Every structure is written in C-alpha cells, then in structure tokens.
Amino acid sequence: MATMFGEMMGRILLDLSDEAISRLDSLKQKRNLPRAELLREAVEEYLERQAQTSIKEAFGLWGEDAPDGLEYERKLREEW
C-alpha cells in the first residue's frame, strides 16, 4: 500500500479502451495532471453520485415523481 497526502492507497489494474485512454491523455495534457489523479477524481465523483442517488431513492416510493397526496387518495377512493 502506498501513502499519498497521508492517506493509505491500494493499487488496482484497470483495462480501458484505446479511445478512453486517448481521451484521458487529452485531459491529462489540458489539466496538467497525471492519469492516476484524473482517475482518482473520476472514481470519487462516481462514488459520491452513487451515494446521493441511493439517498434520494430512500426518500419516498416515487422519488421526485411523487403524485399529490390528496389526488392519489381520491383516485384510490374512486375505485371503491
């Protein structure tokens, strides 16, 4: 395990398409950062986005598409 900025870091082997590597190299040149740092950023952003998605899904059965509560109740009662 390596240490960077006081954090323990493991290593992984990652296979990417030639196009993805080319795009990563372009970004590397543009931002003047090593590939590894760009990949760490990407993974951290992805994991954070996944955590936020899980939290949003936990609040309510319908998520953001929740119907009006009274309207939903009226529709249910119409079925009686």
N, C-alpha and C positions, 0 to 999 in steps of 0.2 A: 504494500500500500504506500502511496505517495502522499505527501502533505503539500497543500497549496493554501496560502493565506490562513494557516492554522487549522485547516480542515483536512481530515483524512479522506483520501480519494482512492477508489478502486479503479481498475482498468477493465475495459471491455474491448472486444474485437467487433467491428461493425462493417458489414458489407453494404456498399451503396452503389447505385448505378453510375455509369460513367457520366451521364448528364447531371446527376445530383452532385457528383464530385466537381464537375466543371462549374456548376452554379455556386457551389461552396467556395471554390477557388476565386471566383469573381468577387464574391462578397468579402473574402479574405483580403483581397487587394484593396477593395473600396474602403473597408473599415480598418485596415492595417492591424488585424488580429490573427492569431493562429487558428487553424481549423478546429483544434481541440476546444478553444474558448468559445468559438461560434456554436459548436455542437453542445457544449455545456449550457449555454444560454438557451438554445432551442429546446433542450430536454427540460430545463427548469420551467420555461414558459409553458410547455406542453403539460407538464405535471400540475402546474398551478391552474391551468384552464380546465383540466380534468377534475380537479378538486372542486372548483367553482361550479362546474356542471353538476356534479354529484350533490352539492349543497342545494342548488336550485331545484333539482328533481325531488329532493326530500320534502320541499315545502309545497304540499298540495298535490292532489291526484292529477290535476290538469295542467299544472305548471303555469306558464304565462297565459294559456288559453282558457283560464277558468271562466265559466259562464257566471252570469249574475245569479246569486244565490236564490233570490225570490223567484226569478223567472224559471230556474231549474225546478224549484219546488212546485210551481204552478203546472209545469209540464207533467211532473210525476202525478199530481192530483187529477189531471185530466184523464189519465189512464184508468182511474177508478170508475 
